[in-house]
């Protein structure tokens, strides 16, 4: 597992999966991470760099020349599984939006951002396994939205340092939280109450998407159950931190994810 993948809330590509599946999942992760890094870390013109990626994606689908190695790495998957171009382009669009929009007014706006930044990855994963039906994509969207929300609540301080606030303004106002509190060393009581609210809301989205697992079989079921377990472990880790995600690392450990995974299998077996 790559170092960046080890920091995720879920297993990107289990070692027991077939080699082709692992290659395609790693390629998907590399692409998504690459686009995010351009939007967050690139020292040059981020907007221009992201637009160049979008042009490379369009060239890939048009059968043109692709010089970007990360985009080119998606070619075998795109050819074999017929991944829609909009999945790759929406990830770019999310990061382009980040360059000009640093706040969310309400939860609906945040959900729309997750539609761009997270949900396409789930659709690609389903395509990897050849199971991307409309009903499954709808359930996957709920899982991916939940995973994105939980990551936002884990990274409140980091995002604030970058000038971004994903907590909706309507919720900040409702709980009496000011933006300067998001950059503190520890969460205030009001911020803890807000993070508790947001975490449980994300957990509800995860629960609404979790029935996706029961529609799958074989390797697809194993992989997707790992993503759901990662979300449950992330929510549990935030709860154990007393909803203070400013004071220290709140990412779930491998043991946390394994425990959530085992619990999920036992519930389904029962």
N, C-alpha and C positions, 0 to 999 in steps of 0.2 A: 504494500500500500504506500502511495506517495505521501509525503509529509503533509501536504495540504489536505489530502483526503482523510488523513487521520484526525484532522480537526473538525470533521463534519459530525452532525448529530446522528448519522446513519451510515451503515456500510455501503460504500459506493458500488463495489463489485466483489461479491464473496468469492473466495478462492476455490470453492467447490463447484462454481458455475463452469459450464463449458468454455473453452478458450475463446471461441468466436464471440460469445456473449460478453465475456470479460473485456475483450478488446473494444467492443462497441460501447459498452458502458463507460469504460475509461475514456474513450474518444469523446463521448457526450459530456462527461465531467470536465475534460480538458477544455472543450469549447466553451461551456458555461463559465468556467473559472477564468478563462482567458478574457472573455467579454467583460466579466465583472472587474477584473484587474485593470483593464483599459479604462473602465469608467471610474475606478476608485484610486488607482495608483500611478497611472501613466503620467510621466513628467511633461510630455508635450501637449499638443492640441488633442484633447480627449474626444471632442466631438468629431473632429476630422478623422481620427483613428477609428472610431466606431462606425462612421459612415463608410470608411474603406472596407471594414469587415462586411457590412451589409452588401456592398458592391461585389465582394468576393463570393458571398453566399449566392447572390443572384447569378453570378457567372457560373458557379457550380451547377445550379439547376438548369442553366441554359446550355450547358455543355461547353462552356468557354474555358479560357485559361485561368487556373487558380494558382496564385503564387504564395498565398498565405498557408503555411504548413498546418496550422491548426484547423483551418477551414477545410483544407485538402484531406485532413485526417477523418473528416466526416463522410467523405465520398463513398467508401465501401458500404456504410450503413444506409446512406441516402439511396444508393443504387439498389441494394438488396431489399430493404424494408419499405421503401417509398415514404420516408419521413416527409411530411409536408414542409415546404419552405417557410411557412409562417411560424413554425416552431422555432427555427433558428433566428428569424428576423425579429420576433417578439422579444427575445432575450436582448438583442441589440437595442430595440426600442426602449426597453426598461432602463437601460443604462444611459441612453440619450436623454430620457426624461429626468434622470438623476442630475444631469448637468445643469438643468434649468429650474427644477422644482425640488425644493429641499424640505417641504412641509406637506402634510396631509390635513385637509380640513376636517374630514369625517371618515368613518370606517368604510363607507362605500368607495371613497377615493383610494383608500389603502387596498381594498379588495381588487380594484381595477389594476393597481400596480402589481399585485401578486399574479394577476392574470397574465401579465407580461413577463415578470421576473422569475416565476416559479413554475406555474402550471405547464408551460411548454416542455419542461424537462420530464415531467411525468408522462406526457403523451409520447415523447421519444422513447422512454423506457418501455412502455407498452408496445410500441412498434418494434423494438428490438426482439421482443418475444412473439411478435405476430398476433397480438391480442387486443389491438387498439380499436375496439368497437365504440360507438358513441356513448353508450351507457357506462362503459368502463372509464372512458376519458372524463366523463362528468364526475364520477367518484374519485378518480385520480386527482382532478382539479381541487377537490376538497382537501385531500391529503396534502398535496403540494402547498396549497395556501396555508394550511396549518403549520407545516414545517417552516415556511417562510416567516410567518408571524412569530413563531417561537424563536427563530434566529434573531429577529429584530429585537425581541424583548431580552434576549441574552446580551445583545450588543448595544444597548442604549447609550452607554458611556462612549464607546468607540465611535458610534455614528454621530453623537453630539460633537465630538472632537473634530469630525469632518464637516461639521456644519449642517448635518442632516438630522431631522427628527421625524421618525416614522409613527410615533404615538399620535393619534389624531388629535387635532386641536380641541375638538368638541369634548374629548375624554380628558385631556389635560385640564380644561376649564371645569368640567363636571367634578373632578376629584381635587381641584384646587392646587394643581401642580404647576409651578413656573418653570420655564426652560432652563434657567440657571441651575435648578436642582438636578438636572440630568447630567451635569458635569461634575457633580460632587463626588467625594470619596466613598460615601455611603448613601443609600437611599433614605429619603425622609419617610416618616410614617405615611404621608399622603401618597408618595410615589409607590411605596410598597402596596398600598391598597389598589392603586391603579394597575400595577403590574399583576397583582392577583386577579383582578377583573379581566385583563387582557389575556393572561395565561389560560384561565378557565374557558374563555371564549375560543381561544385557539384549540384547546383540548376538545371542545364541542365540535369544531370543524373537523378535527381529526377523527372523532368518533363517527361523524356523519359519512366520512369517506372510507372508514375501515372495512365495511362490507365488501369492498373491492376484492379483498384477499380471498373471500369465500367463492368468488366467481372464477378464480384462477386455478390452474393445476400445475404440477411439476415445478420446473425451475422458475417460472414466472411467479408462482405463489410464494416460493421461498424468498426470492429477491424482494418482492413488494412487501411481504410481511416484515422484512427487515427494516424497510423505510418507516412503516407504521410503528414498529417497536422503537425505532430511534426517536420518533416524535413523542411517544409516551414517556420514554426515558428523559427526554429534554424537559417536558413539562414537570415530571417528578423532581428533576434536579433543581428547577427554579423554585418549586414548592419547598424543598429541603433547605434552600438558601433563605427562606423566610421572605421570598419575593424581592430580595435585595440583589440585583444583578450588577450593581456598581462596585461592590466591595471586593470582588474576586471572580475567578473563573467559575462559570456555571454550566460548562459543557458536560454532558453525560460521559461516563467512562465506558469502555467496552463491556465491563461487568454490568453496568447499569442497563446497557442495551440488551445484553444477553438475558438478564433477568426479565426485562419487559417482554422480550421475545418469547421466553419460556412461558410466562404468564398468559400471553396471548394464545399460544398453542394449547395450553391447558384449558382455557375458557372455551375455545372452539371444540376441543375434544369432549368437554363436559356437556 
